Amino acid sequence: MDWEILVTVLCGLAIAVGVAGVVVPILPGSILIIGALLAWAFTVTSAPGWTALGVGGVLALAGLLAGAILTGRKLRQRRIPGRSVTVGLVLGVVGMFVIPVVGLVVGFVAGLLLSEAARLRDFRAAVSSSGEALKALGWGIVVELVLACAAGSAWVLAVWAHFATR
């Protein structure tokens, strides 16, 4: 098998895992996509490879930054401390082992809600605050996912262009 084809397949798998990793926080996301684009560009050393790295890398980086900035801004506006999100993450990891498949989400939501309830000392306010935090995290994930898919699409077009001109 040709070395370029093998690397192309492996980079495609890494990009797919990266796109999935935007939604499933256990897997690496946009950073894996950028790494795969970089590896592919250095392997094929063609104009489509460098174009995919440039366009896809910028899209993936923009998604990573936009997701973090949008989420952070919304959490600051609602005055939700990072401690609550951290407690949610810790309980999410625990939940992942206690409840297979859905434990990460259940643990995160429960941890966020418990932390907010302890902080606010009002369950209704904690539910509202946790809901806003989940919406902020959801929008950050959506934006990063759209841009990660766009980066993957740029790579697919570059693969087609590279192998069509070979």
SULZIUR-V355842 format. One record per pair of residues at least 24 apart in sequence whose C-alpha atoms are under 8 Angstrom apart, sorted by the first residue. I is the first residue (numbers start at 0). GAP is how many residues later the second one is. D is the distance in Angstrom with one decimal. If there is no record, write none. Layout:
i->(I & I)
gap->(GAP & GAP)
d->(D & D)
This chain:
i->(3 & 3 & 6 & 6 & 7 & 7 & 10 & 10 & 10 & 10 & 11 & 14 & 15 & 17 & 18 & 18 & 18 & 18 & 21 & 21 & 21 & 21 & 22 & 22 & 29 & 29 & 29 & 29 & 29 & 29 & 30 & 30 & 32 & 32 & 32 & 32 & 32 & 33 & 33 & 36 & 45 & 46 & 47 & 47 & 47 & 47 & 48 & 48 & 48 & 48 & 50 & 51 & 51 & 51 & 51 & 52 & 54 & 54 & 55 & 55 & 55 & 55 & 55 & 56 & 58 & 58 & 58 & 58 & 59 & 59 & 59 & 59 & 61 & 61 & 62 & 62 & 62 & 62 & 62 & 62 & 63 & 65 & 65 & 65 & 66 & 66 & 66 & 66 & 66 & 66 & 67 & 68 & 69 & 69 & 69 & 70 & 70 & 70 & 70 & 73 & 73 & 74 & 74 & 74 & 77 & 77 & 79 & 79 & 82 & 83 & 83 & 83 & 83 & 84 & 84 & 86 & 86 & 86 & 87 & 87 & 87 & 108)
gap->(39 & 40 & 33 & 36 & 32 & 151 & 25 & 26 & 28 & 29 & 24 & 137 & 136 & 130 & 126 & 129 & 130 & 133 & 119 & 122 & 123 & 126 & 118 & 122 & 30 & 31 & 33 & 34 & 114 & 118 & 29 & 30 & 24 & 27 & 115 & 118 & 119 & 26 & 27 & 118 & 116 & 115 & 110 & 111 & 113 & 114 & 106 & 109 & 110 & 113 & 107 & 99 & 102 & 103 & 106 & 102 & 96 & 99 & 94 & 95 & 96 & 98 & 99 & 94 & 88 & 89 & 91 & 92 & 84 & 87 & 88 & 91 & 82 & 85 & 80 & 81 & 82 & 83 & 84 & 85 & 80 & 74 & 77 & 78 & 72 & 73 & 74 & 75 & 76 & 77 & 72 & 71 & 66 & 69 & 70 & 65 & 66 & 68 & 69 & 59 & 62 & 57 & 58 & 61 & 51 & 54 & 49 & 53 & 32 & 27 & 28 & 31 & 32 & 26 & 27 & 24 & 25 & 28 & 24 & 25 & 27 & 25)
d->(6.6 & 6.3 & 6.7 & 7.3 & 6.5 & 7.8 & 5.0 & 7.1 & 7.4 & 6.5 & 7.7 & 6.4 & 7.8 & 7.8 & 6.6 & 5.8 & 6.5 & 7.9 & 6.5 & 6.8 & 5.9 & 7.8 & 6.5 & 7.2 & 5.3 & 6.8 & 7.4 & 6.1 & 7.9 & 6.3 & 7.6 & 7.7 & 7.7 & 7.0 & 7.6 & 7.8 & 7.7 & 6.6 & 7.7 & 7.3 & 7.1 & 7.8 & 4.8 & 7.2 & 6.3 & 5.6 & 8.0 & 6.3 & 7.5 & 7.2 & 7.3 & 7.9 & 5.8 & 5.2 & 5.8 & 7.8 & 7.1 & 6.8 & 7.2 & 4.0 & 6.8 & 5.7 & 6.6 & 6.8 & 5.5 & 6.7 & 6.8 & 5.5 & 7.5 & 5.8 & 5.1 & 5.8 & 7.8 & 7.3 & 6.2 & 4.0 & 7.2 & 7.6 & 5.1 & 6.5 & 5.7 & 7.0 & 7.0 & 6.9 & 7.4 & 3.8 & 6.1 & 7.9 & 6.0 & 5.4 & 6.5 & 8.0 & 7.2 & 7.6 & 5.9 & 5.0 & 5.5 & 7.3 & 5.4 & 7.6 & 5.9 & 7.9 & 6.2 & 7.0 & 7.3 & 7.6 & 7.3 & 7.3 & 7.8 & 7.5 & 5.4 & 5.2 & 6.2 & 7.9 & 5.9 & 5.4 & 6.3 & 6.6 & 4.4 & 7.9 & 7.7 & 8.0)
